[in-house]
Amino acid sequence: MTGAASAHYPAVADEKFLPPDAIVEHAYVQGLPAYRELYELSLSDPESFWSEQAKTLTWQKKWSSPICKYNLDVDNGPVHISWFDGAETNLAWNAVDRNVEAGLGDRVAFYWEGNDEGVERTMTYSELKSTVCRIANYLKSVGVKRGDDVTMYMSLVPELPAAMLACARIGAVHSVVFGGFSAEALADRILDSAPNVVITASGTMRGPKPIPLKTIVDEALHICECKGHTVQHVLVLEQLPLSDLNGSMKPGRDVTWREAVDSQLDECPVEWMPAEAPLFKLYTSGSTGKPKGVLHTTGGYMVGAMVTTKFVFDVHPASDVYWCTADCGWITGHTYVTYGPLLLGATQVLFEGVPTWPDASRCWSIVDKYKVTIFYTAPTAIRALHAKGDAFVTRHSRSSLRLLGSVGEPINPEAWRWYYEVVGGGRCPIVDTWWQTETGSHMITPLPGATPLKPGCATLPFFGVDPAVLDEKGNELQGPCEGMLVMKRPWPSMMRTVAGDHKRFEQTYFSAFKGYYFTGDGCRRDADGYYWITGRVDDVLNISGHRIGTAEVESALVSHPSCVEAAVVAVEHAIKGHSIYAFVTLMTGAEPSDALRKELISTVRRVIGPFAAPDVIHWAPGLPKTRSGKIMRRVLRKIAAREEDQLGDISTLADPSVVQQLVDLRGK
């Protein structure tokens, strides 16, 4: 089934969208002057600002002054960051017990929507507490103690955030691996963290496709054993029948949820943890190919997660229903599913499926079903839904929505306008959030009741965030400028190290520009002080001496009404050094043609300039993406350079068949 074609929503230069009065009236921060006053306080007096925010949480011991101690300059010794030194707290207590003790035990914590329509569950805060305690008691029964690692490989069911909270409850360190990674990728992460316990499920459905999670875990554990690490315990949540997936249980190692967890007591004392105690590791791909374990700690991360969720989404827990579509295998699912919303006592939707199953109206059907008020998703999903046509959206009311959000990559103005006009009906502000796995929480973002919006722009820094733009020599640039985005001081939710490799931490983030945290992103700051993320510095193209971010060229291509998605890479050119090679995915109903190819090139010439015009337009029915939706540009570079025999491992692609399809379409 297909929807009617989408209307075209071109960006208009310098357009601004003011916060609607209905949002401002109830917002925590009302108007730009109020934001600026709080922002200035957060920089000039961080002690009082962060103490005021943190005091709403439960601390078994209070922190000592100063609230933050740090060194970001490798020339002055090892890099170190600490917040709330001397304090003790527990994140699970604050996210769950504190709400139950406040009389919110019967409030819904999770509305869970399964992959298939009609498969659903509701979990209250009291039920969540019981589940967390039972999992924690199981973990303790197999010897897990504070500081031990536990790896999780599951789909987005309520038991996954509950298991994360169970680790936090007893002081264990969780490592969630997205349930779409290959056995090899899972094994790499297990080998690095060396857990004795892995929590998984028998299997799940992703759209129409069964995913044999337990079988993948078994393959990963075999790889680990061959390399010297043996996992002692595997806990298996029974979803799909193992027999249907050719799966099996290994006696003495594997236990089912029913036999191991359901029989446990539903009370478990918390471990009060130092503020700087490790909370979780989350693995990201590194430039060396070896995944790096980004390590976040307890107190500062907790405060950052709560404060950003409160102010950026303007969450009012008594009336809002919040839905972040991210999986817990990514940082967004940690901060803005498992921790931030629960720390506020909010009600949220968990969705196990994909936005286009059984058709492209699924998200909007769920919005209407649960009266969702806040919706947070990725530009990749927005563009995919845009390509399916407006009818899938407009057949549903969506009248409950009051705020939209975007996360994961810069959103092009065309997609922003469609999201605003069609999904939000022109009445819902969009919080286009820029942040990273390493930052732990939002860094540059609008506040819905305060910030005038510009399509495609991350806008202004969050409280306590002190950005600067540097040139290639490390000089700070003032006023409107373009360069490399760095941070001048720490913020509470900042990563503390790369697990087991502090030198790599220093080399990756602090060696390029001494005394600064280097984000790895380029940005442009405009005359209003707004920040526009131009993409990764290693995705910057140098064409005939002109430096340009891939995101800018891609945004120009997507501004054409026939283009729904684009990815550009640089290829060697005898005269220009490099030229631009563009992979283009067309809207449903649009057909490739030489005339359209010329139109797209002309659009880039018009929007950016002749120097940015692609030399090649390569038609791409699909792009090679990881299961989190990130485009794997190294694959595109190899295809563009006719080096597909050197692709390397593509097992982490959501659809590896796309690669051959692109090779076959080259030159057509």
N, C-alpha and C positions, 0 to 999 in steps of 0.2 A: 504494500500500500504506500502511496506517495501523497504528499501534500501539495497544495498549490505553491507555485514559485514564490519566493520571498520578494518583497519590495526591496528597492535599493536605498540604503541609508548613508549617503555620502557625508563625510566629515566637513565641517565648515571651519575655516581658519579662525582661531582665537575665540571660538564659541565657549560660553560658560553656562552651566546649569546650577542655579542657586538652590540651596536646601529648601524643600517645600515647607510652608508654614506648619502643616500638620506634623511634620517630623521635628521641626525646631521646638515646637511647643512642649514636647515631652522629652527632649533629648537631655542627656547628662551634660553636654557641652553645647551651649546655645549661641551660635554666631562666631565669626572669625575673631573678634576681639577677645572673647572668652577663651578660645583655643590659645591665642597668642599669650595671654596672661599666664595660663597654666603651663604652657610650653617653656616660657622664660623662667618660671619658678623651678621647673624640673631640671633646668640646666644650672641656674644660679644657686639653688639650694636643694640638691638631690637628697640630702639627709632628711629634710622635713617632708619633701614631696613623697618619697618612697616609703617613709615611715607611716605617713597618713594612709597610703594605699594598703600597706601590708597589715595594718592593725585590724582590718576587718576579718582576717584569717586567724586560725588558732595556732599559737606557738607555745610549746611546752616550756621553752626557755627563750628569753628576749635576746636580741643581738646586741653586740657591743658597737661602739662608735670608733672609727667612721663606718658608715653603712656599706661602703665599697672600698676595697683595697686592690690595687692593680699596678702592673707594669706592662705596657704594650711595646716597649722599645727593646729589641734584642741586644742592642749595644749596652743596655743597663742591666743585663742579666736575663735569666729565664723569664719568658712571658708567664704571667699569672694573673688571674682574676678571681676575686671572691666577693660575695655579697652576703650580708646578714651573718657575719662571722659570730660564732658563739651561740647562735640560735639553734633550737631543735624544734622540729615540726614533723608532720606526716601528711603526705599529699592525699592518700586514700581517706584519712580521717576528715580532712577538709573538704574533699569532693563528695563524700558520701555520708559519714556519720554526723557531721556538723549539720547537714540538711535534715536528717532524720530527727536529731535532737531539737531542731528548731520547729518541729511539728510538720515537716514536709514529707513525711514517710509515704503518704498516699499520693503524692504528686508523681505524675509520669516522668520517669527519667528518659526512657527510650520508647518510641513507637518504632518497632522494627518491621520493615517491609522486605520480604524475601525476593529472590530473583523472579519467581513466577507470581503473577497476580493472584490474590486470595491467600497467599502464604504470609502470615503476619503474627506478631506477638506484641504485647505491651509489658513493660517492666517498670514498676514503681521504684522510688528510692529505697523503700524498705526491702523490696525484693532484690534490688541491686546489692544492698548491703549483705543480705544473706548469701547471695551467690559469690560475692567477693570473699567473704569469710570462709565459705566451703572450699573454694579454690586455694586460698591461703593455707588452710589446715591441711589440704592434700600436699601442697608443696613442702610444708614443714614435716609431714609424715615421711617424705622420701629424702629428708636431710637438707633441704634448701634453707639457707640462713642468710642473714644480712650480708650484702656484698657479693652474693653468688649470682651468676648469670642464668637467665632462663630465656630460651628462644621460642618464638611463636610464629606459626605459619598457618594462617587460617583465612577464611573469608570474613566479610564484615557481618558477623552475628554478635548479639549482645555479650556472649561469652568472651569475645576478644577484648573489648575494653575492660570487662570485669577481671580478666586474667592479668591485664596490665596493672590494674588497681590492686589486685591481690599481691603482686610483686612489691608494689610501693608500700603496701600495708606492713609487710614483714621485712622491708629493707633490701629485697632482692633487686637485681638490675635487669630490666626486660630489654630484649632485642626482638622487635617485630620485623619480620621479613614479609614483604607483600606476597600474597598467595598466588602470584602469577609468575614469580621467578622460577627459573629452571632448577633442576637438582644440583647442577654444578654451581650456580650462583648461590643457592642456599648453603651448599657445603662450604663454600669460601667463607661465608659469614659465621657459620657454626665453628669452623676451625679457628677463626680469629677470636671468638668470644669464649670458646671451650665450655659450653654448658653441660651439666649432667642431665638436664630435663629439657625436652622439646614438647610443646603443646601444639596439636594440630587437629584436623578433622578428617573424617573418612573421605569426603569429597563434596563438591558443591557444583552448582550450575552457574555458568556465566553466559547469560543469554541462552541460546539453545545448546550450548556446548558443556558437557560434563568435564570437571577438572578433578583429576584423581589426586587430591592433596596428600593422602597417606602414602600412596605409591611413590610420589615424588620425594617425600620425606625419607622413605626407605632407601631410595636410590642415593640420596644425599648422605645418609648415615653410612652407607656402604663405602662411599668415597672417603668420608671422614675416617672410617676404620682403617682403610688402606693407607691413610696418611698419618695414622697414629693417635687419633682421638675417638674414644668410644662413648657414646651417650648411653646413660644407664636407664633412663626412664622416658617413655613416650606416652603422653596422655592424649587420647583420641575422642573427640566429640563426634558422636554418631549422627551424621546428616544423611547422605546418600548411602545405600547399602554397600558395604565393602565388596560383596560378591559381584555386584553389578560393575565394579571398577577393576576387577581382577586383583583386588587388594587382599592383604592378609595381616594377621596380628602375630607378632613374635612373642611366644611365651617367655615370661620372666622379665621382659622389657616393656611391652605394650599393655596398657590398660584402658578400658573404656571409661568415658565420663560417668556413665551410670554406676559402674561398680566402684570407681575411685573417688568421685567428687560428691555425688548425690547423698552418700551415706555420712558425709562429714558434718560436724556441728556447725550451726550457722552463727556462731560467735567466735571471734578470734582477736586477741589483744593486738594493738598496734605497736610497732617499734618506733619510738621517737628518734628521728634521724637528725644528725647535724645538717645544717643548711647546705653545706658543700658536699654532702654524701652523694655519690653517683645515683641517678634515678634511672636513666636508660641510655642505651647505645642505639644509634640509628645509622645504618651503613649507606654511604653515598658512593657513587662511582668516582674514582680518582683519575687524574691524568696519567698515572703510572699503570692503570689497569687494575691495581689492587684496591678493593673497596676499603674506604676509610671509615672507622667507627667514630662518628661524631658523638662525643660524650656530653650529656647534660646532667646538671646536678639539681638538688631538690628545692631549696628555698627560693632562689632567684627565679628559676624557671616557673615555679608555682605562682609567684607574684606577677611575672610577665604574662603568663597565660591568662590569669584572671583579669588583669587590668586591660589588656588589649581586647579580650572578648567583650568586656563591659562597654568600653568606650567606642571601639571601632564598629561593633555591631549594634551598639546602643540597646543591649539586651535588657528587657524588663521581664524577669522570670515569671511573674504572676500572670502575664498576658501573652507573651511571645511563644511561638513554636518555631524552633530554629532547625535548619537543615543544612549541614555541610556534607557535600557528596563524596568527600575524600575517604579513602581507605586508611585504616590505621597503620598500614605498612609504610606510610609517608608521614612527614613531619606535620602536615596539615591535619591528618587524622589523630596525631598525638595531641597537639595543642588545641585544636578547635573541634575535636570530637570527644576524646577521652577526658581531657583535663579542664580546659577553659569553661565550657558550658556547665559542667557539673559543679565546678567551684562556685558558680553563681546560683546553683539550684535551678537551672533551666530545664525545660522539656525539649527534647530534640528527636529528629527522625534519623534512623539508621537505615540505609538502603543497600542491600546486598547485590543488586543487579546492575545492569547497564542502562544508560538513558534511552537507548533505542530498542529496548526489548519489553514487550512484544512489538511495539512500534514507537515512533519518535514522540508520542504524546505522554509517555510513562511519567516523566518528571512532573508534568503539569497536572496529571491525574492524581499523583501523590500529594502535590501542593493543595489541591482542593479537598482531598480526602481527610487530611490532618489539619487543614486550615493553617498551613505554613505561613509565617510572617517574614522570616529572614531566610534567604536562599543564597548559598555560597558554593561556587563551582569554578571550573577551569575554563580558560579561553578555548582550549581544544574541544571541550564539550559544547560550548556556546556555538562555535563555528560549525560543528557537526550537526547540531540541531537546526541552525540557520539554513544549512544546505538542504534540509528535508522540507523546508517550506513553512510558511506561517500558519497554515491550517491546523497543524498538529498542536500549535500553541493556542490559537484563538478558539478552538472548540471547547476549551476549558475556561472557567471563570477567572481564576488566579486573583480574585478580589481580596483575598486575605493578605497577599504580599504587600509589604511596606518598605523592604530593603533588599537590595541585591548585592552580591559580592563576587569578586573575581580573584583568582589565585593561581600561581604556578609559572607564569610567563607574562611578558607584556601583552596586553590586549590591544589589537589594532582598532583604530577609531570606527571603522565600518562595523565590526562585530559589536563594539560598545554601543553604537547607536541602535543596532537591531535589538540588543539585549534590553536597552533602555525603553525604546519605543514599543516593541512588540511584547516582550516578556513582561516588562514592568508597566506597560500601558502609559508611559510618560509621566508616572507619578512616584516611582521608587528610585531614590538615590542609589548609585552604584559605588561601593567601596572597592576600588581597584587597589589591592594590597600588594606591596612589594616586601618580600622578606625571603629568608633562606632556611634550609635545614640547620645551618650553623647559627643563625640568629635566634632560633627558637620561637620567636613571635614577630608580629608585625613591626616593620621599621619605618616605611614611608607609606602613608595611607590617608585617604580622606576620613574625616569624622562626619557622619551623616547630617548632623544638625548644625554644622559649623563651616564646612569647606565647600566653596563653589567648585564644581566639577568641570574638568576638561576631558573630553573623550580620549581614552588611551593614556592618560597621565596618572602617575601614582600620587601626585600632588605634594603634600608636605610631611615632614618628619613627625613621628609619634613622640609622645612625651619621653624625655630622657635620651632621645636619639640625636646625636650631634654629627651630621654628615658634612663632608667637604668634597670638593671636586678638585682633582689634581691634574696637572699636565704630566707628560711622560717623564719629566725630570723631578717630579715630586713637589712642584711648587703649587701652593693653594691658589686657586683661581677665585676671583670675586665677581659678584654680579652675574649677569647672563653669560653662560659659558658652556663648553662641552669638554669632557675629559673622563677621568676614572673616579668612580665612586668609592670613597673610603669613610670610615668612622673614626672620630677623634677620641672617643672615650667608650668605656664599656657600658652595657645596659644589663639589667638583671638576668634575662633569659639567655644570655650569650653562651655558646659552647665553651667548655673549659679546656678541652684537649682533644686530640685524636687518641682513642683508646690504645694504650700500649706503645704510643709513638709520638711523644711530645715534640721531638725534633721536626717531624712532619707537620705538626700543627704550626710550629713557628715558621717553617719554610713556606708553607702554603699561604698563610694569612698575614704574616708580619714581616717577611723579608723584603718584599718589593718596595715598601715605603715605611721606613723606620718610624715607629711611634704611632702608626695607624693600623687599624684592621682593614685589609684590602678585600673588598667584596668580590672582586673578579668581574664586576659589571661596569660597563660604560654608562654615562648618563649625560643628559643635557639639562641645564637649569635655565629657566626662562626669566623674563623681566619681573614676573610675579613671585619669583623664588620657588616656583614649582619644579619638581624633579620628574624628568621623562627618562625612563630606563631604555637604553638603546641596545641592550643585549650583552652577552658575555664578551669580554675583551678579546677572548680567543675566537670569537665569531665576528670580529670586526674585519671588514674587507678593506684592502688598500688597492684602489683602482686608479692607476695613472697618478699616484701621489695623493689621491683623495681618500681620507679615512671615512668609512661609513659602516654603521651597524647593520647586521643582517635584518634586525627587526624593522628598520626603517624601509628597506627595500620590500620586505614581505608585506608590510602595512600598505605600501603604495600599490602593490599588485592586488591585494585583497580589496582595495577601494574600488576596483573595477567590478561592476555588477555581476559578471559571469564567474568571478573567482571567489571560491569559498576559503581556500587555504593555500599557502605558498611556503616554500622553504628554499633559501638561496645559499649557495656555497661559492667559493672562489676556485677557479681552475687556472692553471698556468697559461699565460698569453705571451707570445713572442715580443709584442710591442709594449703592451700596457703593464707587463709584469704579471698581472692577474686580470681575469675578466669574470663577470658575474654569470653564473649558471643557475637558472631558476626552475624548480620543480613546482608545477601548478596543478591544483585540484579544482575542477570546475563545479559550479552549482548544478544540481539536478536539472536536467533539461538542456543545459548548455553543451554544445558540440565543439570539439577541437577543429580549428581551421587556421589556414595561413592568415586570413583576415583578422581573426581573434588574436593570434600571436602578435601581429603588428599593433593591434589596439593595446595589448598589455604592455608592450615595450614603450609605446607612446605615452601610456599612463605614467610609467615610472619616470620618463624624461620630463613629463609635465610636473609631476608632484615633487621630484627631488632635483632633477637636472640631467642633462645628457650623459654626464660621466657615470651615472648610476644605472644606465639602461642595460638590461641583461643582454648578453650576446646569444644566449640559448634559452628558449622556453621548452621545457621537457614536460609533456603531459603526464600527469600522475593521478590515476584513479584513487590511489592511496599512498600514504607516506610511511616509511619505516619508523615506527614509534615503539618505545618501551611501553610496558603495561600501565605506566602512570601517565602516558600521553605525551612524553617528551620525544621530540624528533631526534633520531639518531643520525646526526649530521656526518659522522665519519663514514657511514654507509653511503650516503648521498655523494660524498666527495669521491669515494672509490668508483661509484657508477659513472659520475661525471668524467672522471679521468680514465675510464675504461680499464679499471684495475679491479674488477669484481672478483678476480681470482685471488685477491688479497683482502677479502672482507673480514676474515677472522671470525670470532664467535658472534653469531647473531641469534643465539638461543633466547636472549632476553627480549626479543621483539614480540609484540603482541600478535603479529601476523607475518611470519618469515616469508610467506609466498609473495608478499608485495615486492620483494627484492627482484625476483626473476621477472615479474610483471614490468617493473621499471626498466630492466635491462632490455626486454623485448620491445619496449616503446621508444627506446633511445633513437633519435634521428627521424622519428615519425611525426 
